């Protein structure tokens, strides 16, 4: 893409933590600061991240997971993350084009890792991580990516 060489200021959004406190974005990559972990267990059985029904899948490009009769397939990765060992002004980002299919009906969307949540056929799809992280001396082939996808309902 076209990246200019000015450092970017982090936006002023805040994320509300489970305990009700808020954290802001921090440099250098403008990711949200970590929430303080609550020491007290509420005792209520909850799905991961508060979802009643949530499952993570590690999928290669073209592999399909089925969640509540929705088939979810990562189709391609666009990776502009700053490679390990390289100094970049911009941390970059990684996007995954996802395909969802139910009863022969297909839909696709491109999701930004850790940011975008896709609501499709009554489920939510998030891209939690994309491995491997880019190395300065190697180009990752599409077939070598592993996409961690979370489906929730």
N, C-alpha and C positions, 0 to 999 in steps of 0.2 A: 504493500500500500504506500501512500505518500505520508511519510513520517517527517515532521519538521523537528529540528534539533533543540527546541525549547523544552525545558523540564515542565512537566505538567503538574498543575496544582491539583491536589485531591479534592473531589467534590465534598460538600458539607453534609452528605447524608449521614444518618445515624441508623444503626441497627438495634432493635430492641432485643435484649437478652431474655432468656427464660425467667430470670429472677426480676425482670422489670427494669433493670438498669439499661443504659444505652451506651454503645461504643461507636466511635467515629472511624473514618478511614485514615490509615497511616501509610507513610512512604516506606520504601521507595516504590512499591508496586500498587499503592492505594487500596490495599485490601483492608477489610474491616479488622480492627483489633480483636483479639480473642475475648470472648465473654468469660467472666469469672465462673468457674464451675461451682455449682451449688453443692455444698457438702451434705446437705440434708436430702435424703431420698424421700420423695413424697409418698412412696408406697403404692401408688396407683399404677397398675400395669399400663404402659403406653407403648405405642409403636415408636420406632426410631424417629427422632425429631418431632415427636408429638403426633405423628400420623398413626391412626389406628391400624392401618394396613399399609405396609411399606416394605419394599424388597429391593435390594441392590443386585445388579448383575454386572459381571465383567465380560464384555463382548468385544470380539474382534470385528473389524469392518465386514459387514455382510452376515454376521451371526445374528440370530433372532432369539429374543426372549419373549415368552408369552406370559402376560399378566392380566388376569380377569378377562380372558378372551381377546385381549389386544396384543397383536404381535408387534414388537418394537425392535427395529434394526438400525444400527448406525451405518450410514451409507458412505460418508467421507469425512475427512478431518481437514480443516484449514488451520494451520499452526503458525502463528507469527510470534510465539513466545521467544523471549531473549534466550539464546543458547547458553548452556553452562560454560563458564570460562570466558564469556564475552561481556564487555561492559556496554550496556544499552541505556539510553536515556528513558526509553519506554519499555516497560516489562513485557508488553505484547499480550496476546490473548490467543485462546484456542477456541474454535467453533466446530461443532459437529452437526452435520446434516443428518437428521433422524427420519426414518420412515415408520409410520404406524399404519397397521392394517387391521381391520375388523370386518369379518363377513364379506370379504372381497372389496371393501371400500378402503382406499388408500389416501394417506395424507402425509405431507412431509413438512418439516420445519428445520431451521438452522438455529441451534441453541448455543449461546455463549456459556462456557464452562462456569459453574458455580453462580451464574447470574440468572439465566432465563429459565422460567418454568413453563412448560407446554401443557396446556389442558386439551386433551384429545380423547374422544370416545369415552368420556367420563373418568379418565385417569389423568394423573399429573406425571410428567416426565421431566427429570432433571439430569443434567450431565454433571456428575460430581468430580470426575478427574479424567484426564487423558494421559496415558503413559505410552511410550517413555517420554521423559522430558527432553527437549532438543539438546543435542550435543553439537559443539562447534565444528567437529570434524566429520560428522556423519549426517546424512539426510535420512529421515525415517520414511520408509515406504508405507503407503496406506495400509498394506496388509499386516504391518508390524505394530500398528497402534492397538492398544487395548483401552476401551472406553468404559468407565464405570458409570453406569446409568442407574438412577433410582426411579422406581415407579411407585406411586402412592395413590391411595383411593380414600 
